[in-house]
Amino acid sequence: SDYEGFMLTGAEALSMGMTVISTPVEGLIDYLKPGVNGYLFEKEDAKGLADILDYIYEGALPLCDRRVCRNSVEQYSEKNYFDNVRHIMRRAL
């Protein structure tokens, strides 16, 4: 889609240790690092997507390390989120 906001599905996939393949939508580009925890292709670039999938299948591109994927979105975990909110609230008081 043209706009995903935070793109929760990408963060959820990474939290499960999955390599994410996506277009560079807003929100996702804040936490997806090409070649580290996923791969990007341009919108409407079916060949770019097919190339990434072929390269992964052929072993020319690796699937990203599952631990790296999980760690890349750890800051968005429920515990960290509420810790950050508490910290902000305390500062405001």
PDB file of N, CA, C and O in Angstrom:
ATOM      1  N   SER A   1       0.834  -1.192   0.000  1.00  0.00           N
ATOM      2  CA  SER A   1       0.000   0.000   0.000  1.00  0.00           C
ATOM      3  C   SER A   1       0.871   1.245   0.000  1.00  0.00           C
ATOM      4  O   SER A   1       2.079   1.165   0.220  1.00  0.00           O
ATOM      5  N   ASP A   2       0.261   2.383  -0.245  1.00  0.00           N
ATOM      6  CA  ASP A   2       1.007   3.637  -0.270  1.00  0.00           C
ATOM      7  C   ASP A   2       1.373   4.114   1.120  1.00  0.00           C
ATOM      8  O   ASP A   2       2.371   4.812   1.295  1.00  0.00           O
ATOM      9  N   TYR A   3       0.576   3.744   2.109  1.00  0.00           N
ATOM     10  CA  TYR A   3       0.827   4.223   3.458  1.00  0.00           C
ATOM     11  C   TYR A   3       0.462   3.142   4.465  1.00  0.00           C
ATOM     12  O   TYR A   3      -0.632   2.581   4.407  1.00  0.00           O
ATOM     13  N   GLU A   4       1.354   2.855   5.368  1.00  0.00           N
ATOM     14  CA  GLU A   4       1.100   1.838   6.377  1.00  0.00           C
ATOM     15  C   GLU A   4       1.225   2.378   7.790  1.00  0.00           C
ATOM     16  O   GLU A   4       0.976   1.638   8.742  1.00  0.00           O
ATOM     17  N   GLY A   5       1.595   3.622   7.964  1.00  0.00           N
ATOM     18  CA  GLY A   5       1.840   4.122   9.313  1.00  0.00           C
ATOM     19  C   GLY A   5       3.068   3.461   9.885  1.00  0.00           C
ATOM     20  O   GLY A   5       4.168   3.656   9.369  1.00  0.00           O
ATOM     21  N   PHE A   6       2.912   2.690  10.930  1.00  0.00           N
ATOM     22  CA  PHE A   6       4.032   1.995  11.550  1.00  0.00           C
ATOM     23  C   PHE A   6       4.384   0.706  10.810  1.00  0.00           C
ATOM     24  O   PHE A   6       5.516   0.233  10.915  1.00  0.00           O
ATOM     25  N   MET A   7       3.474   0.146  10.091  1.00  0.00           N
ATOM     26  CA  MET A   7       3.589  -1.150   9.415  1.00  0.00           C
ATOM     27  C   MET A   7       3.855  -2.257  10.425  1.00  0.00           C
ATOM     28  O   MET A   7       4.934  -2.847  10.485  1.00  0.00           O
ATOM     29  N   LEU A   8       2.841  -2.500  11.194  1.00  0.00           N
ATOM     30  CA  LEU A   8       2.890  -3.490  12.259  1.00  0.00           C
ATOM     31  C   LEU A   8       3.242  -4.879  11.737  1.00  0.00           C
ATOM     32  O   LEU A   8       3.938  -5.630  12.421  1.00  0.00           O
ATOM     33  N   THR A   9       2.782  -5.234  10.555  1.00  0.00           N
ATOM     34  CA  THR A   9       3.046  -6.587  10.050  1.00  0.00           C
ATOM     35  C   THR A   9       4.543  -6.826   9.862  1.00  0.00           C
ATOM     36  O   THR A   9       5.023  -7.935  10.096  1.00  0.00           O
ATOM     37  N   GLY A  10       5.282  -5.807   9.445  1.00  0.00           N
ATOM     38  CA  GLY A  10       6.730  -5.955   9.302  1.00  0.00           C
ATOM     39  C   GLY A  10       7.393  -6.177  10.644  1.00  0.00           C
ATOM     40  O   GLY A  10       8.254  -7.047  10.778  1.00  0.00           O
ATOM     41  N   ALA A  11       6.999  -5.395  11.644  1.00  0.00           N
ATOM     42  CA  ALA A  11       7.561  -5.552  12.988  1.00  0.00           C
ATOM     43  C   ALA A  11       7.194  -6.907  13.572  1.00  0.00           C
ATOM     44  O   ALA A  11       8.019  -7.540  14.231  1.00  0.00           O
ATOM     45  N   GLU A  12       5.963  -7.361  13.338  1.00  0.00           N
ATOM     46  CA  GLU A  12       5.541  -8.673  13.845  1.00  0.00           C
ATOM     47  C   GLU A  12       6.359  -9.790  13.196  1.00  0.00           C
ATOM     48  O   GLU A  12       6.785 -10.725  13.873  1.00  0.00           O
ATOM     49  N   ALA A  13       6.574  -9.692  11.895  1.00  0.00           N
ATOM     50  CA  ALA A  13       7.374 -10.709  11.207  1.00  0.00           C
ATOM     51  C   ALA A  13       8.800 -10.731  11.752  1.00  0.00           C
ATOM     52  O   ALA A  13       9.350 -11.800  12.017  1.00  0.00           O
ATOM     53  N   LEU A  14       9.394  -9.557  11.919  1.00  0.00           N
ATOM     54  CA  LEU A  14      10.754  -9.492  12.456  1.00  0.00           C
ATOM     55  C   LEU A  14      10.807 -10.041  13.878  1.00  0.00           C
ATOM     56  O   LEU A  14      11.771 -10.713  14.246  1.00  0.00           O
ATOM     57  N   SER A  15       9.793  -9.764  14.672  1.00  0.00           N
ATOM     58  CA  SER A  15       9.783 -10.259  16.048  1.00  0.00           C
ATOM     59  C   SER A  15       9.742 -11.784  16.102  1.00  0.00           C
ATOM     60  O   SER A  15      10.109 -12.384  17.112  1.00  0.00           O
ATOM     61  N   MET A  16       9.299 -12.403  15.020  1.00  0.00           N
ATOM     62  CA  MET A  16       9.289 -13.866  14.923  1.00  0.00           C
ATOM     63  C   MET A  16      10.557 -14.394  14.243  1.00  0.00           C
ATOM     64  O   MET A  16      10.691 -15.595  14.011  1.00  0.00           O
ATOM     65  N   GLY A  17      11.480 -13.487  13.927  1.00  0.00           N
ATOM     66  CA  GLY A  17      12.740 -13.889  13.323  1.00  0.00           C
ATOM     67  C   GLY A  17      12.690 -14.078  11.824  1.00  0.00           C
ATOM     68  O   GLY A  17      13.563 -14.728  11.250  1.00  0.00           O
ATOM     69  N   MET A  18      11.680 -13.520  11.185  1.00  0.00           N
ATOM     70  CA  MET A  18      11.522 -13.696   9.742  1.00  0.00           C
ATOM     71  C   MET A  18      12.153 -12.541   8.971  1.00  0.00           C
ATOM     72  O   MET A  18      12.085 -11.388   9.399  1.00  0.00           O
ATOM     73  N   THR A  19      12.765 -12.856   7.837  1.00  0.00           N
ATOM     74  CA  THR A  19      13.288 -11.852   6.924  1.00  0.00           C
ATOM     75  C   THR A  19      12.102 -11.161   6.258  1.00  0.00           C
ATOM     76  O   THR A  19      11.188 -11.829   5.776  1.00  0.00           O
ATOM     77  N   VAL A  20      12.111  -9.828   6.227  1.00  0.00           N
ATOM     78  CA  VAL A  20      11.015  -9.064   5.628  1.00  0.00           C
ATOM     79  C   VAL A  20      11.436  -8.583   4.241  1.00  0.00           C
ATOM     80  O   VAL A  20      12.540  -8.071   4.056  1.00  0.00           O
ATOM     81  N   ILE A  21      10.542  -8.756   3.274  1.00  0.00           N
ATOM     82  CA  ILE A  21      10.739  -8.254   1.913  1.00  0.00           C
ATOM     83  C   ILE A  21       9.570  -7.326   1.633  1.00  0.00           C
ATOM     84  O   ILE A  21       8.415  -7.748   1.689  1.00  0.00           O
ATOM     85  N   SER A  22       9.860  -6.059   1.329  1.00  0.00           N
ATOM     86  CA  SER A  22       8.787  -5.073   1.215  1.00  0.00           C
ATOM     87  C   SER A  22       9.222  -3.907   0.334  1.00  0.00           C
ATOM     88  O   SER A  22      10.391  -3.755  -0.020  1.00  0.00           O
ATOM     89  N   THR A  23       8.234  -3.101   0.001  1.00  0.00           N
ATOM     90  CA  THR A  23       8.535  -1.803  -0.590  1.00  0.00           C
ATOM     91  C   THR A  23       8.899  -0.860   0.561  1.00  0.00           C
ATOM     92  O   THR A  23       8.530  -1.127   1.705  1.00  0.00           O
ATOM     93  N   PRO A  24       9.606   0.224   0.287  1.00  0.00           N
ATOM     94  CA  PRO A  24      10.042   1.124   1.357  1.00  0.00           C
ATOM     95  C   PRO A  24       8.946   2.078   1.821  1.00  0.00           C
ATOM     96  O   PRO A  24       9.017   3.284   1.585  1.00  0.00           O
ATOM     97  N   VAL A  25       7.931   1.523   2.483  1.00  0.00           N
ATOM     98  CA  VAL A  25       6.832   2.350   2.976  1.00  0.00           C
ATOM     99  C   VAL A  25       7.230   3.036   4.278  1.00  0.00           C
ATOM    100  O   VAL A  25       8.097   2.568   5.015  1.00  0.00           O
ATOM    101  N   GLU A  26       6.569   4.157   4.534  1.00  0.00           N
ATOM    102  CA  GLU A  26       6.825   4.911   5.749  1.00  0.00           C
ATOM    103  C   GLU A  26       6.558   4.029   6.962  1.00  0.00           C
ATOM    104  O   GLU A  26       5.627   3.224   6.949  1.00  0.00           O
ATOM    105  N   GLY A  27       7.336   4.169   7.969  1.00  0.00           N
ATOM    106  CA  GLY A  27       7.219   3.347   9.168  1.00  0.00           C
ATOM    107  C   GLY A  27       8.165   2.167   9.095  1.00  0.00           C
ATOM    108  O   GLY A  27       9.006   1.991   9.977  1.00  0.00           O
ATOM    109  N   LEU A  28       8.043   1.364   8.066  1.00  0.00           N
ATOM    110  CA  LEU A  28       8.909   0.200   7.889  1.00  0.00           C
ATOM    111  C   LEU A  28      10.367   0.623   7.725  1.00  0.00           C
ATOM    112  O   LEU A  28      11.266  -0.034   8.250  1.00  0.00           O
ATOM    113  N   ILE A  29      10.603   1.705   7.007  1.00  0.00           N
ATOM    114  CA  ILE A  29      11.989   2.119   6.770  1.00  0.00           C
ATOM    115  C   ILE A  29      12.666   2.611   8.048  1.00  0.00           C
ATOM    116  O   ILE A  29      13.878   2.825   8.067  1.00  0.00           O
ATOM    117  N   ASP A  30      11.887   2.790   9.113  1.00  0.00           N
ATOM    118  CA  ASP A  30      12.471   3.165  10.397  1.00  0.00           C
ATOM    119  C   ASP A  30      13.174   1.986  11.058  1.00  0.00           C
ATOM    120  O   ASP A  30      14.092   2.187  11.854  1.00  0.00           O
ATOM    121  N   TYR A  31      12.763   0.765  10.746  1.00  0.00           N
ATOM    122  CA  TYR A  31      13.359  -0.392  11.409  1.00  0.00           C
ATOM    123  C   TYR A  31      13.879  -1.469  10.469  1.00  0.00           C
ATOM    124  O   TYR A  31      14.547  -2.395  10.930  1.00  0.00           O
ATOM    125  N   LEU A  32      13.603  -1.389   9.181  1.00  0.00           N
ATOM    126  CA  LEU A  32      14.140  -2.390   8.256  1.00  0.00           C
ATOM    127  C   LEU A  32      15.446  -1.880   7.660  1.00  0.00           C
ATOM    128  O   LEU A  32      15.498  -0.799   7.074  1.00  0.00           O
ATOM    129  N   LYS A  33      16.486  -2.668   7.818  1.00  0.00           N
ATOM    130  CA  LYS A  33      17.805  -2.344   7.276  1.00  0.00           C
ATOM    131  C   LYS A  33      18.133  -3.370   6.198  1.00  0.00           C
ATOM    132  O   LYS A  33      18.393  -4.534   6.504  1.00  0.00           O
ATOM    133  N   PRO A  34      18.123  -2.935   4.918  1.00  0.00           N
ATOM    134  CA  PRO A  34      18.352  -3.875   3.818  1.00  0.00           C
ATOM    135  C   PRO A  34      19.642  -4.683   3.998  1.00  0.00           C
ATOM    136  O   PRO A  34      20.712  -4.141   4.275  1.00  0.00           O
ATOM    137  N   GLY A  35      19.493  -5.990   3.832  1.00  0.00           N
ATOM    138  CA  GLY A  35      20.621  -6.895   3.968  1.00  0.00           C
ATOM    139  C   GLY A  35      20.901  -7.302   5.403  1.00  0.00           C
ATOM    140  O   GLY A  35      21.675  -8.230   5.639  1.00  0.00           O
ATOM    141  N   VAL A  36      20.289  -6.628   6.365  1.00  0.00           N
ATOM    142  CA  VAL A  36      20.497  -6.938   7.783  1.00  0.00           C
ATOM    143  C   VAL A  36      19.301  -7.716   8.325  1.00  0.00           C
ATOM    144  O   VAL A  36      19.455  -8.789   8.908  1.00  0.00           O
ATOM    145  N   ASN A  37      18.102  -7.156   8.122  1.00  0.00           N
ATOM    146  CA  ASN A  37      16.900  -7.842   8.612  1.00  0.00           C
ATOM    147  C   ASN A  37      15.816  -7.936   7.539  1.00  0.00           C
ATOM    148  O   ASN A  37      14.669  -8.271   7.835  1.00  0.00           O
ATOM    149  N   GLY A  38      16.180  -7.644   6.316  1.00  0.00           N
ATOM    150  CA  GLY A  38      15.222  -7.753   5.220  1.00  0.00           C
ATOM    151  C   GLY A  38      15.752  -7.152   3.934  1.00  0.00           C
ATOM    152  O   GLY A  38      16.927  -6.801   3.825  1.00  0.00           O
ATOM    153  N   TYR A  39      14.861  -7.042   2.967  1.00  0.00           N
ATOM    154  CA  TYR A  39      15.209  -6.511   1.653  1.00  0.00           C
ATOM    155  C   TYR A  39      14.080  -5.615   1.158  1.00  0.00           C
ATOM    156  O   TYR A  39      12.907  -5.849   1.451  1.00  0.00           O
ATOM    157  N   LEU A  40      14.450  -4.598   0.412  1.00  0.00           N
ATOM    158  CA  LEU A  40      13.474  -3.663  -0.152  1.00  0.00           C
ATOM    159  C   LEU A  40      13.490  -3.711  -1.669  1.00  0.00           C
ATOM    160  O   LEU A  40      14.531  -3.930  -2.289  1.00  0.00           O
ATOM    161  N   PHE A  41      12.330  -3.504  -2.251  1.00  0.00           N
ATOM    162  CA  PHE A  41      12.205  -3.326  -3.697  1.00  0.00           C
ATOM    163  C   PHE A  41      11.241  -2.168  -3.917  1.00  0.00           C
ATOM    164  O   PHE A  41      10.391  -1.904  -3.066  1.00  0.00           O
ATOM    165  N   GLU A  42      11.359  -1.487  -5.022  1.00  0.00           N
ATOM    166  CA  GLU A  42      10.529  -0.313  -5.296  1.00  0.00           C
ATOM    167  C   GLU A  42       9.086  -0.711  -5.635  1.00  0.00           C
ATOM    168  O   GLU A  42       8.833  -1.783  -6.186  1.00  0.00           O
ATOM    169  N   LYS A  43       8.160   0.173  -5.293  1.00  0.00           N
ATOM    170  CA  LYS A  43       6.743  -0.042  -5.575  1.00  0.00           C
ATOM    171  C   LYS A  43       6.542  -0.318  -7.067  1.00  0.00           C
ATOM    172  O   LYS A  43       7.129   0.345  -7.922  1.00  0.00           O
ATOM    173  N   GLU A  44       5.716  -1.292  -7.352  1.00  0.00           N
ATOM    174  CA  GLU A  44       5.375  -1.709  -8.710  1.00  0.00           C
ATOM    175  C   GLU A  44       6.554  -2.299  -9.479  1.00  0.00           C
ATOM    176  O   GLU A  44       6.507  -2.392 -10.705  1.00  0.00           O
ATOM    177  N   ASP A  45       7.605  -2.696  -8.776  1.00  0.00           N
ATOM    178  CA  ASP A  45       8.774  -3.304  -9.417  1.00  0.00           C
ATOM    179  C   ASP A  45       8.719  -4.814  -9.228  1.00  0.00           C
ATOM    180  O   ASP A  45       9.442  -5.381  -8.409  1.00  0.00           O
ATOM    181  N   ALA A  46       7.848  -5.450  -9.999  1.00  0.00           N
ATOM    182  CA  ALA A  46       7.673  -6.892  -9.887  1.00  0.00           C
ATOM    183  C   ALA A  46       8.971  -7.636 -10.181  1.00  0.00           C
ATOM    184  O   ALA A  46       9.251  -8.665  -9.565  1.00  0.00           O
ATOM    185  N   LYS A  47       9.762  -7.123 -11.113  1.00  0.00           N
ATOM    186  CA  LYS A  47      11.047  -7.764 -11.428  1.00  0.00           C
ATOM    187  C   LYS A  47      11.987  -7.670 -10.239  1.00  0.00           C
ATOM    188  O   LYS A  47      12.700  -8.627  -9.939  1.00  0.00           O
ATOM    189  N   GLY A  48      11.999  -6.524  -9.556  1.00  0.00           N
ATOM    190  CA  GLY A  48      12.849  -6.373  -8.374  1.00  0.00           C
ATOM    191  C   GLY A  48      12.483  -7.378  -7.288  1.00  0.00           C
ATOM    192  O   GLY A  48      13.359  -7.979  -6.667  1.00  0.00           O
ATOM    193  N   LEU A  49      11.182  -7.557  -7.063  1.00  0.00           N
ATOM    194  CA  LEU A  49      10.713  -8.544  -6.089  1.00  0.00           C
ATOM    195  C   LEU A  49      11.107  -9.946  -6.539  1.00  0.00           C
ATOM    196  O   LEU A  49      11.621 -10.734  -5.746  1.00  0.00           O
ATOM    197  N   ALA A  50      10.864 -10.258  -7.813  1.00  0.00           N
ATOM    198  CA  ALA A  50      11.201 -11.586  -8.328  1.00  0.00           C
ATOM    199  C   ALA A  50      12.697 -11.850  -8.207  1.00  0.00           C
ATOM    200  O   ALA A  50      13.109 -12.960  -7.871  1.00  0.00           O
ATOM    201  N   ASP A  51      13.506 -10.837  -8.479  1.00  0.00           N
ATOM    202  CA  ASP A  51      14.962 -10.996  -8.362  1.00  0.00           C
ATOM    203  C   ASP A  51      15.364 -11.331  -6.925  1.00  0.00           C
ATOM    204  O   ASP A  51      16.169 -12.235  -6.698  1.00  0.00           O
ATOM    205  N   ILE A  52      14.803 -10.603  -5.958  1.00  0.00           N
ATOM    206  CA  ILE A  52      15.122 -10.878  -4.551  1.00  0.00           C
ATOM    207  C   ILE A  52      14.745 -12.314  -4.201  1.00  0.00           C
ATOM    208  O   ILE A  52      15.533 -13.034  -3.588  1.00  0.00           O
ATOM    209  N   LEU A  53      13.551 -12.725  -4.588  1.00  0.00           N
ATOM    210  CA  LEU A  53      13.104 -14.092  -4.293  1.00  0.00           C
ATOM    211  C   LEU A  53      13.986 -15.130  -4.982  1.00  0.00           C
ATOM    212  O   LEU A  53      14.337 -16.145  -4.381  1.00  0.00           O
ATOM    213  N   ASP A  54      14.344 -14.878  -6.242  1.00  0.00           N
ATOM    214  CA  ASP A  54      15.235 -15.798  -6.963  1.00  0.00           C
ATOM    215  C   ASP A  54      16.604 -15.867  -6.300  1.00  0.00           C
ATOM    216  O   ASP A  54      17.156 -16.954  -6.127  1.00  0.00           O
ATOM    217  N   TYR A  55      17.154 -14.712  -5.929  1.00  0.00           N
ATOM    218  CA  TYR A  55      18.480 -14.680  -5.299  1.00  0.00           C
ATOM    219  C   TYR A  55      18.475 -15.428  -3.969  1.00  0.00           C
ATOM    220  O   TYR A  55      19.438 -16.121  -3.642  1.00  0.00           O
ATOM    221  N   ILE A  56      17.404 -15.290  -3.209  1.00  0.00           N
ATOM    222  CA  ILE A  56      17.305 -16.031  -1.948  1.00  0.00           C
ATOM    223  C   ILE A  56      17.217 -17.527  -2.242  1.00  0.00           C
ATOM    224  O   ILE A  56      17.900 -18.328  -1.604  1.00  0.00           O
ATOM    225  N   TYR A  57      16.384 -17.899  -3.199  1.00  0.00           N
ATOM    226  CA  TYR A  57      16.230 -19.306  -3.560  1.00  0.00           C
ATOM    227  C   TYR A  57      17.551 -19.911  -4.027  1.00  0.00           C
ATOM    228  O   TYR A  57      17.888 -21.042  -3.677  1.00  0.00           O
ATOM    229  N   GLU A  58      18.293 -19.141  -4.822  1.00  0.00           N
ATOM    230  CA  GLU A  58      19.564 -19.628  -5.381  1.00  0.00           C
ATOM    231  C   GLU A  58      20.715 -19.532  -4.380  1.00  0.00           C
ATOM    232  O   GLU A  58      21.798 -20.056  -4.638  1.00  0.00           O
ATOM    233  N   GLY A  59      20.500 -18.878  -3.256  1.00  0.00           N
ATOM    234  CA  GLY A  59      21.552 -18.739  -2.256  1.00  0.00           C
ATOM    235  C   GLY A  59      22.449 -17.530  -2.469  1.00  0.00           C
ATOM    236  O   GLY A  59      23.411 -17.337  -1.726  1.00  0.00           O
ATOM    237  N   ALA A  60      22.150 -16.713  -3.475  1.00  0.00           N
ATOM    238  CA  ALA A  60      22.944 -15.509  -3.727  1.00  0.00           C
ATOM    239  C   ALA A  60      22.671 -14.434  -2.672  1.00  0.00           C
ATOM    240  O   ALA A  60      23.545 -13.623  -2.367  1.00  0.00           O
ATOM    241  N   LEU A  61      21.466 -14.429  -2.123  1.00  0.00           N
ATOM    242  CA  LEU A  61      21.116 -13.567  -0.980  1.00  0.00           C
ATOM    243  C   LEU A  61      20.725 -14.489   0.167  1.00  0.00           C
ATOM    244  O   LEU A  61      19.965 -15.438  -0.027  1.00  0.00           O
ATOM    245  N   PRO A  62      21.238 -14.215   1.354  1.00  0.00           N
ATOM    246  CA  PRO A  62      20.864 -15.065   2.477  1.00  0.00           C
ATOM    247  C   PRO A  62      19.562 -14.602   3.116  1.00  0.00           C
ATOM    248  O   PRO A  62      19.191 -13.432   3.030  1.00  0.00           O
ATOM    249  N   LEU A  63      18.875 -15.544   3.758  1.00  0.00           N
ATOM    250  CA  LEU A  63      17.827 -15.125   4.685  1.00  0.00           C
ATOM    251  C   LEU A  63      18.564 -14.497   5.857  1.00  0.00           C
ATOM    252  O   LEU A  63      19.652 -14.942   6.220  1.00  0.00           O
ATOM    253  N   CYS A  64      17.991 -13.491   6.435  1.00  0.00           N
ATOM    254  CA  CYS A  64      18.665 -12.768   7.509  1.00  0.00           C
ATOM    255  C   CYS A  64      18.664 -13.589   8.791  1.00  0.00           C
ATOM    256  O   CYS A  64      17.779 -14.415   9.015  1.00  0.00           O
ATOM    257  N   ASP A  65      19.664 -13.353   9.623  1.00  0.00           N
ATOM    258  CA  ASP A  65      19.796 -14.058  10.889  1.00  0.00           C
ATOM    259  C   ASP A  65      18.566 -13.800  11.755  1.00  0.00           C
ATOM    260  O   ASP A  65      18.183 -12.651  11.973  1.00  0.00           O
ATOM    261  N   ARG A  66      17.957 -14.862  12.242  1.00  0.00           N
ATOM    262  CA  ARG A  66      16.711 -14.757  13.002  1.00  0.00           C
ATOM    263  C   ARG A  66      16.887 -13.911  14.264  1.00  0.00           C
ATOM    264  O   ARG A  66      16.003 -13.130  14.618  1.00  0.00           O
ATOM    265  N   ARG A  67      18.019 -14.063  14.939  1.00  0.00           N
ATOM    266  CA  ARG A  67      18.262 -13.271  16.155  1.00  0.00           C
ATOM    267  C   ARG A  67      18.393 -11.793  15.834  1.00  0.00           C
ATOM    268  O   ARG A  67      17.894 -10.946  16.575  1.00  0.00           O
ATOM    269  N   VAL A  68      19.055 -11.487  14.743  1.00  0.00           N
ATOM    270  CA  VAL A  68      19.202 -10.088  14.322  1.00  0.00           C
ATOM    271  C   VAL A  68      17.832  -9.499  14.009  1.00  0.00           C
ATOM    272  O   VAL A  68      17.536  -8.365  14.386  1.00  0.00           O
ATOM    273  N   CYS A  69      16.999 -10.272  13.317  1.00  0.00           N
ATOM    274  CA  CYS A  69      15.640  -9.808  13.004  1.00  0.00           C
ATOM    275  C   CYS A  69      14.863  -9.509  14.286  1.00  0.00           C
ATOM    276  O   CYS A  69      14.266  -8.441  14.423  1.00  0.00           O
ATOM    277  N   ARG A  70      14.876 -10.452  15.219  1.00  0.00           N
ATOM    278  CA  ARG A  70      14.148 -10.248  16.480  1.00  0.00           C
ATOM    279  C   ARG A  70      14.686  -9.041  17.241  1.00  0.00           C
ATOM    280  O   ARG A  70      13.913  -8.219  17.733  1.00  0.00           O
ATOM    281  N   ASN A  71      15.992  -8.936  17.337  1.00  0.00           N
ATOM    282  CA  ASN A  71      16.595  -7.827  18.082  1.00  0.00           C
ATOM    283  C   ASN A  71      16.334  -6.473  17.441  1.00  0.00           C
ATOM    284  O   ASN A  71      16.318  -5.454  18.132  1.00  0.00           O
ATOM    285  N   SER A  72      16.131  -6.451  16.131  1.00  0.00           N
ATOM    286  CA  SER A  72      15.946  -5.170  15.434  1.00  0.00           C
ATOM    287  C   SER A  72      14.637  -4.471  15.788  1.00  0.00           C
ATOM    288  O   SER A  72      14.494  -3.271  15.552  1.00  0.00           O
ATOM    289  N   VAL A  73      13.687  -5.206  16.350  1.00  0.00           N
ATOM    290  CA  VAL A  73      12.414  -4.595  16.747  1.00  0.00           C
ATOM    291  C   VAL A  73      12.153  -4.736  18.244  1.00  0.00           C
ATOM    292  O   VAL A  73      11.044  -4.468  18.706  1.00  0.00           O
ATOM    293  N   GLU A  74      13.147  -5.146  18.992  1.00  0.00           N
ATOM    294  CA  GLU A  74      12.985  -5.314  20.439  1.00  0.00           C
ATOM    295  C   GLU A  74      12.540  -4.013  21.103  1.00  0.00           C
ATOM    296  O   GLU A  74      11.783  -4.041  22.073  1.00  0.00           O
ATOM    297  N   GLN A  75      12.999  -2.883  20.593  1.00  0.00           N
ATOM    298  CA  GLN A  75      12.607  -1.598  21.188  1.00  0.00           C
ATOM    299  C   GLN A  75      11.111  -1.355  21.123  1.00  0.00           C
ATOM    300  O   GLN A  75      10.590  -0.521  21.864  1.00  0.00           O
ATOM    301  N   TYR A  76      10.403  -2.074  20.242  1.00  0.00           N
ATOM    302  CA  TYR A  76       8.959  -1.913  20.105  1.00  0.00           C
ATOM    303  C   TYR A  76       8.182  -2.957  20.905  1.00  0.00           C
ATOM    304  O   TYR A  76       6.956  -3.015  20.811  1.00  0.00           O
ATOM    305  N   SER A  77       8.872  -3.777  21.685  1.00  0.00           N
ATOM    306  CA  SER A  77       8.179  -4.808  22.459  1.00  0.00           C
ATOM    307  C   SER A  77       7.241  -4.156  23.472  1.00  0.00           C
ATOM    308  O   SER A  77       7.411  -2.992  23.835  1.00  0.00           O
ATOM    309  N   GLU A  78       6.265  -4.913  23.914  1.00  0.00           N
ATOM    310  CA  GLU A  78       5.273  -4.393  24.862  1.00  0.00           C
ATOM    311  C   GLU A  78       5.951  -3.861  26.130  1.00  0.00           C
ATOM    312  O   GLU A  78       5.628  -2.771  26.603  1.00  0.00           O
ATOM    313  N   LYS A  79       6.882  -4.632  26.669  1.00  0.00           N
ATOM    314  CA  LYS A  79       7.564  -4.208  27.889  1.00  0.00           C
ATOM    315  C   LYS A  79       8.310  -2.891  27.665  1.00  0.00           C
ATOM    316  O   LYS A  79       8.180  -1.961  28.461  1.00  0.00           O
ATOM    317  N   ASN A  80       9.078  -2.812  26.602  1.00  0.00           N
ATOM    318  CA  ASN A  80       9.828  -1.582  26.327  1.00  0.00           C
ATOM    319  C   ASN A  80       8.898  -0.409  26.048  1.00  0.00           C
ATOM    320  O   ASN A  80       9.182   0.721  26.446  1.00  0.00           O
ATOM    321  N   TYR A  81       7.808  -0.669  25.376  1.00  0.00           N
ATOM    322  CA  TYR A  81       6.847   0.392  25.089  1.00  0.00           C
ATOM    323  C   TYR A  81       6.319   0.992  26.389  1.00  0.00           C
ATOM    324  O   TYR A  81       6.339   2.210  26.569  1.00  0.00           O
ATOM    325  N   PHE A  82       5.849   0.135  27.291  1.00  0.00           N
ATOM    326  CA  PHE A  82       5.282   0.644  28.544  1.00  0.00           C
ATOM    327  C   PHE A  82       6.346   1.260  29.448  1.00  0.00           C
ATOM    328  O   PHE A  82       6.059   2.210  30.176  1.00  0.00           O
ATOM    329  N   ASP A  83       7.555   0.738  29.412  1.00  0.00           N
ATOM    330  CA  ASP A  83       8.648   1.366  30.154  1.00  0.00           C
ATOM    331  C   ASP A  83       8.888   2.782  29.639  1.00  0.00           C
ATOM    332  O   ASP A  83       9.091   3.703  30.429  1.00  0.00           O
ATOM    333  N   ASN A  84       8.866   2.960  28.335  1.00  0.00           N
ATOM    334  CA  ASN A  84       9.063   4.289  27.740  1.00  0.00           C
ATOM    335  C   ASN A  84       7.924   5.237  28.095  1.00  0.00           C
ATOM    336  O   ASN A  84       8.160   6.408  28.393  1.00  0.00           O
ATOM    337  N   VAL A  85       6.698   4.743  28.066  1.00  0.00           N
ATOM    338  CA  VAL A  85       5.545   5.579  28.426  1.00  0.00           C
ATOM    339  C   VAL A  85       5.653   6.007  29.889  1.00  0.00           C
ATOM    340  O   VAL A  85       5.428   7.172  30.213  1.00  0.00           O
ATOM    341  N   ARG A  86       5.997   5.068  30.769  1.00  0.00           N
ATOM    342  CA  ARG A  86       6.177   5.409  32.192  1.00  0.00           C
ATOM    343  C   ARG A  86       7.252   6.483  32.368  1.00  0.00           C
ATOM    344  O   ARG A  86       7.082   7.430  33.137  1.00  0.00           O
ATOM    345  N   HIS A  87       8.341   6.320  31.655  1.00  0.00           N
ATOM    346  CA  HIS A  87       9.426   7.285  31.735  1.00  0.00           C
ATOM    347  C   HIS A  87       8.964   8.686  31.284  1.00  0.00           C
ATOM    348  O   HIS A  87       9.281   9.685  31.930  1.00  0.00           O
ATOM    349  N   ILE A  88       8.236   8.746  30.207  1.00  0.00           N
ATOM    350  CA  ILE A  88       7.710  10.021  29.690  1.00  0.00           C
ATOM    351  C   ILE A  88       6.746  10.647  30.686  1.00  0.00           C
ATOM    352  O   ILE A  88       6.794  11.852  30.936  1.00  0.00           O
ATOM    353  N   MET A  89       5.867   9.821  31.256  1.00  0.00           N
ATOM    354  CA  MET A  89       4.897  10.329  32.238  1.00  0.00           C
ATOM    355  C   MET A  89       5.610  10.874  33.469  1.00  0.00           C
ATOM    356  O   MET A  89       5.243  11.933  33.977  1.00  0.00           O
ATOM    357  N   ARG A  90       6.616  10.170  33.949  1.00  0.00           N
ATOM    358  CA  ARG A  90       7.360  10.638  35.132  1.00  0.00           C
ATOM    359  C   ARG A  90       8.069  11.957  34.859  1.00  0.00           C
ATOM    360  O   ARG A  90       8.111  12.843  35.712  1.00  0.00           O
ATOM    361  N   ARG A  91       8.617  12.072  33.673  1.00  0.00           N
ATOM    362  CA  ARG A  91       9.294  13.333  33.300  1.00  0.00           C
ATOM    363  C   ARG A  91       8.309  14.488  33.251  1.00  0.00           C
ATOM    364  O   ARG A  91       8.642  15.618  33.607  1.00  0.00           O
ATOM    365  N   ALA A  92       7.089  14.195  32.806  1.00  0.00           N
ATOM    366  CA  ALA A  92       6.078  15.233  32.672  1.00  0.00           C
ATOM    367  C   ALA A  92       5.549  15.695  34.021  1.00  0.00           C
ATOM    368  O   ALA A  92       5.086  16.828  34.155  1.00  0.00           O
ATOM    369  N   LEU A  93       5.616  14.829  35.010  1.00  0.00           N
ATOM    370  CA  LEU A  93       5.126  15.194  36.344  1.00  0.00           C
ATOM    371  C   LEU A  93       6.167  15.993  37.003  1.00  0.00           C
ATOM    372  O   LEU A  93       5.988  16.421  38.143  1.00  0.00           O
TER     373      LEU A  93
END
